[in-house]
Amino acid sequence: MNIYALSSGRGPSGIAIVRLSGEGTYKISQLITKQEKLKSREINYCKFYDPHNDELIDEGLLLLFPAPNSFTGEDLVEFHIHGSNAVIAFFLKVLSKQHDCRMAEPGEFTKLSFQNNKMDLLEAESLGDLLNAETDLQRKQAIKMIHGNTSNYYNSLREKLVKSLSYIEAKIDFAEDDISDNILKKVRKNIKEAYKDMRNLLEDQKIGEKIRDGFRVSIIGDVNVGKSSLLNLLSKREAAIVSEHQGTTRDVVETYLNIHGYPVILADTAGIRKSNNRVEKEGIKRAIKAAKSADLILIILDATKKKINKDIKKLINKDCIVVLNKTDLLKKKNTSNSTKESKISISVKKNKNIDRLTKEIKDKLSKKFLQKNNIIVTRERHRLKLMAASKEIENFLEKDQKKEIETAAEDLRMATRHLGSIVGKVDVEEILGSIFKDFCIGK
């Protein structure tokens, strides 16, 4: 079966790229271009026709990539046509009428690449991350993963366990032959080293997942201190309702931001105060919960007030950013809101010192989540597999290798399977659908 899809964005645009992959790719290309000989890995300037009635569709460029040296590992063609919606729609319609040819499913080109050993599973997932990257930090992380260093690291860990397992299985299968205790001690040492490496990967504060999904930053403060106004200013849209009435915000309102290259999920929360209103009390409860689960808290205080709400004061610590808003209402510099932590004075209304605040958010996040290793865990799937593998090794190390050698070997065998499934070294058909369904059509 041949598959096709628009691989560039929808028109109108100057150029659109349509991909076609499969055994019949060359034949279909000959029919559409009316050219018997198409050069591979060179630019072919062609006119494109509807083979059914010879109607001219468009003219443009054709790039042919023969199997197995293509992205999918199959014969692959890229048609570079003009990017109007009319041309794209007609071209796709013509392809749909060709024999044994259908529209590709989301991520199917990349899935073929994985199945034909052009990339491993981890690299395929990282390509998906690159396609969805919205900040420079996300782009850099995805590029690093695609280059294969992380795959090589997981493969080396797995190979270390496989080699150790081979000695243990040899001891089981050839009990009459003498395998020295020194070799078995070395095997145990190598397994401990692999276990330590895995634990180091897991103790990373989930930095890779936070870069991929976004750092959670919560805005906490008293009522009417400008929390919602700050959210709207930073997001450059009316994301939250702003009113002079106290207690307007009842639920957590989130918006996704790019702050100096850092992906941030910024949350506006209900003002913290004593209230008898059941709905508002639930909102305050959710605000405190959001603060406790956040990677960073912005404590917003009213610069014109001398006292700080006791409940808010409890949330202030060295990891917070204390922000004094409404400085435009001060007649002179006010230091009444005294806290041990450093403060940033802003005016949301006058858009004053907002750049300094965003820079401080970025600096706080970069210092709090220092990347200890070049290899990082970017997905929950990888983390769960690493945890499962390390648990099996723990079971192995707890056993008496002389008395329980068979079950100890099975523990190690399971650990290698869990590690292998990260990069696709084992049967992973059950997880392919969930990985590739989030890709765009044509990739």
Secondary structure, 3 states (H helix, E strand, C coil): CEEEEECCCCCCEEEEEEEEECCCHHHHHHHHHCCCCCCECCEEEEEEEECCCCEEEEEEEEEEECCCCCCCCCCEEEEEEEECHHHHHHHHHHHHCCCCEEECCCCHHHHHHHHCCCCCHHHHHHHHHHHHCCCHHHHHHHHHHHCCHHHHHHHHHHHHHHHHHHHHHHHHHCCCCCCCHHHHHHHHHHHHHHHHHHHHHHCCCCHHHHHHHCEEEEEEECCCCCHHHHHHHHHCCCCCCCCCCCCCCCCCEEEEEEECCEEEEEEECCCCCCCCCHHHHHHHHHHHHHHHHCCEEEEEEECCCCCCCHHHHCCCCCCCEEEEECHHHCCCCCCCCCCCCCEEECECCCCECHHHHHHHHHHHHHHHCCCCCCCCCCCHHHHHHHHHHHHHHHHHHHCCCCCCHHHHHHHHHHHHHHHHHHHCCCCCHHHHHHHHCCCCCCC
